[in-house]
Amino acid sequence: MGKKYHLFEVYGIELEYMLVKKSTLKVMPIVDELLTKKNGSLTSDIENGAIAWSNELVAHVVELKTNGPTSDLENLASNFHQNVLEINGLLDGFDAQLLPTASHPLMNPNTDTQLWKHSYSEVYELYNRIFNCKGHGWSNVQSTHINLPFFNDEEFEKLHAAIRILLPLIPGLCASSPILEGKKTGFKDTRLEYYKNNQKEIPEMTGLVIPENVFTKKEYYKTVFEPIQKAIKPFDTNNILDHHFLNSRGAISRFDRNAIEIRLVDIQECPKADVAICSLIIEVLKLLVSEKLSSLSAQKTWNKEPLFVILNSAIINAEKTEIINLDYLQLFGLKGTCSIQDVWKHLYNLVKSNIHKQYQEALEIILKEGTLATRIENALPIDFTEKDLLEAYQKLANCLQNNELFTK
């Protein structure tokens, strides 16, 4: 374990992108060739200054992440964007490009999925054996992860309490996966609909997505990790799986690196939007931890079940979700029922002054025009065709290349 940090001292942000053919947007499982071209020989990890690149479970997804913890959010979108430009430059020779958003609208996971065949592949193969990783929930789910540090149990308690109550609101800020296999799915956040049920063979791994209300390392091991290890044992006969890796809740506590990783954020159309959303989430968590909106004891009392009810609605309706649980709204200083969009507008106004100007502009588009899922749906005709989808998603690929938001 490296150096331990205090609350909000540093951040770790990870972005996942798909590789697709430029001319057709068909999935291209060539991350190994991309990494080889950059490195000169095959590798699974590349350090590229402030940003690192790595492979994922499937061979068509590359992850870009902060190269270690950083305190510099202001330049982060630009750093990510520089790496996007470099990768797209390298992919040019393969007639390929990066595609943003949390799910490809036309991918057929049964025919288009190839698992990563190189380092760490024995873990991926075991996962494939247990869960069959060819489904959308494994091979067509790109996300943004936010890693936040805690120093000790006291800081863990505050951070975990704040994150748990914020999780249900996250799809209402960043859902970006409304279409699969050429059709609207009925979920603005289809990625999370799959995420919920992805590991149904071993339900202990995901639980109810919202983590249990436990607030010490000891309690967490007893309540979360021990049941997972017990459940996986019959499958993992060679003991190669780590309980930190297996925990698939919407926020996972990484005691191996003293951080909590938030996993419910769908990736957006460009790094500016991603880092803007991360900045807002971080600032709201700071506000919750400070107890200016509600007390720590009030935050801690929430069981996972009522939080999951709100999350479930948000997976379907994103920002349009009406929240009728008045006790929940009270945690954020609100009275009377309102939409998730209204909750985020309220929270944004409270923390706006702490967010960098470029991210304020991005957030104001999102809060006014809706989540990326809504903006994608609004950009398509009512009876859209495959051609309409390809045009819209090529525009999204251009947004990534230019670090611009997808807007009317």
Buried (B, 14 or more C-beta within 10 A) or exposed (E): EEEBBEBBEBBBBBBBBBBBBBEEBBBBBBBBBBBBBBBEEEBBBBEBEBBBBBBBBBBBBBBBBBBEBBEEBEEBBBBBBBBBBBBBEBBEEBEBBBBBBBBBBBBBBEEBBBBBEBBEBEBBBBBBEBBBBBBBBBBBBBBBBBBBBBBEBEBBBBBBBBBBBBBBBBBBBBBBBBBBBBEBBEBBBBBBBBBBEBBEEBEBBBBBBBBBBBBBBEBBBEBBBEBBBEBBEEBBEEEEBEBBEBBBBBBBBBBEBBBBBBBBBBBBBBBBBBBBBBBBBBBBBBBBBEBEBBEBEBBBEBEBEBBBBBBBBBBBBBBBBEBEBEEBBEBBEBEEEBBBBBBBBBBBEBBBEEBBEBBBEBBBBBBEBBBBBBBBBEBBEEEBEEEBBBEBBBBBBBBBBBBBBBBE
